[in-house]
Amino acid sequence: TGSGYNEASSVSEGTDAYNEGFAAYDRNDYSNALKYFLIASKQGNSDAQFFLGKMYTFGFGVEQDFHKAIQYHQLAADQGHVLSQNILGIMYENGIGAMTDYQKAVRYYKLAADQGFADAQYNLGCMYRDGRGVATDYQEAWWYFRLAADNGNAEAQCELGYMYTYGIVVNRDFAKASEYLQLSASQGYARAQLVLGGMYKTGLGVKQDYAKAMEYFQMAAKQEYARAQTEIGVLYERGEGVRQDYTKAAEYYKLAANQGEAEAQCKLGFLYEYGEGVTQDYTKAVEYYQMSASQGNALAQFKLGYMYVNGKGVKQDYAKALGYYQMSASQGNAFAQFGLGVMYECGEGVKQDYTKAVEYYQLSANQGYDAAQINLGYMYDTG
């Protein structure tokens, strides 16, 4: 995905036809806008070509047609129109109106970036970071993020904050990280607000401060940022910086879960399973665990296995339990490894196999799970 743009900054003094077209466009008179932009475009006016590209992209006064959008943006881009160059980068990066072509995306982003366009500099940084259309190069990514950040791009400021936090191609520098993240967060960028909240929550590079963490999480949550909603739920569930309140935790987990946030779905399953902040409901617990497990959440996969072993909210089914435990254990979940150990030791849903039981107990015990260590010790004692 590419960053957006501010078309107003690019509107130049054009022909009379372009000016008539822009005036019509500005009052949502797309029929006349189209007429005058077409005239101006034929005269070679790049701003008119840009607006025609936009009209066909969004279907303003015309039938949406991404192919025509590309054609008009191409005409404008060939004349050095920075917004059309950036948009062509976005369209080729995301396969809009053309086959996905990362190399073409990079080419157009670079044309716009070299003209000092911050959004294109950020987009180009992302291509270097992710190795799309170019070899992965964090140094180049940092360079373009810095250019964009210095030009006020909030997303780039956030990326630089992340790079300074974790020392990616730069020396770890929490002061610089905080500076860039603050710049980004002050522009309302939710991800930066989330990252700052996380730093204050864990004390990473700053003095731990749950109140400040909550403040930043709230900023992001107000923008319906699901991960921030989950983090607020965690603070309420644990009573960190606030009075413990399972009802509020459930409220925030639901907001995030409804947006598909896997951890929130799992945590909401917990609350329904144990009746904390909500009426106990095993069926709902299973539903939320299922949502989360289907996204690969290892803890939710373990919990589903546990529910099937114990017949909570579902009919007892050792075969299904085994499947979920195996999914979770393969991701290194110690509880699921222990659960598999129990199933093999007792022959529940599988042929009894003490060797496999020991293997799974050992995996779990190696992670410090005391129940696995006890069972493993017992099996060694009894041979």
Stockholm file with secondary structure:
# STOCKHOLM 1.0

chainA/1-383         TGSGYNEASSVSEGTDAYNEGFAAYDRNDYSNALKYFLIASKQGNSDAQFFLGKMYTFGFGVEQDFHKAIQYHQLAADQGHVLSQNILGIMYENGIGAMTDYQKAVRYYKLAADQGFADAQYNLGCMYRDGRGVATDYQEAWWYFRLAADNGNAEAQCELGYMYTYGIVVNRDFAKASEYLQLSASQGYARAQLVLGGMYKTGLGVKQDYAKAMEYFQMAAKQEYARAQTEIGVLYERGEGVRQDYTKAAEYYKLAANQGEAEAQCKLGFLYEYGEGVTQDYTKAVEYYQMSASQGNALAQFKLGYMYVNGKGVKQDYAKALGYYQMSASQGNAFAQFGLGVMYECGEGVKQDYTKAVEYYQLSANQGYDAAQINLGYMYDTG
#=GR chainA/1-383 SS CCCCCCGGGGCCCCCHHHHHHHHHHHTTCHHHHHHHHHHHHHTTCHHHHHHHHHHHHHTSSSCCCHHHHHHHHHHHHHTTCHHHHHHHHHHHHHTSSSCCCHHHHHHHHHHHHTTTCHHHHHHHHHHHHHTSSSCCCHHHHHHHHHHHHHTTCHHHHHHHHHHHHHTSSSCCCHHHHHHHHHHHHHTTCHHHHHHHHHHHHHTSSSCCCHHHHHHHHHHHHTTTCHHHHHHHHHHHHHTSSSCCCHHHHHHHHHHHHTTTCHHHHHHHHHHHHHTSSSCCCHHHHHHHHHHHHTTTCHHHHHHHHHHHHHTSSSCCCHHHHHHHHHHHHHTTCHHHHHHHHHHHHHTSSSCCCHHHHHHHHHHHHTTTCHHHHHHHHHHHHHC
#=GC SS_cons         CCCCCCGGGGCCCCCHHHHHHHHHHHTTCHHHHHHHHHHHHHTTCHHHHHHHHHHHHHTSSSCCCHHHHHHHHHHHHHTTCHHHHHHHHHHHHHTSSSCCCHHHHHHHHHHHHTTTCHHHHHHHHHHHHHTSSSCCCHHHHHHHHHHHHHTTCHHHHHHHHHHHHHTSSSCCCHHHHHHHHHHHHHTTCHHHHHHHHHHHHHTSSSCCCHHHHHHHHHHHHTTTCHHHHHHHHHHHHHTSSSCCCHHHHHHHHHHHHTTTCHHHHHHHHHHHHHTSSSCCCHHHHHHHHHHHHTTTCHHHHHHHHHHHHHTSSSCCCHHHHHHHHHHHHHTTCHHHHHHHHHHHHHTSSSCCCHHHHHHHHHHHHTTTCHHHHHHHHHHHHHC
//
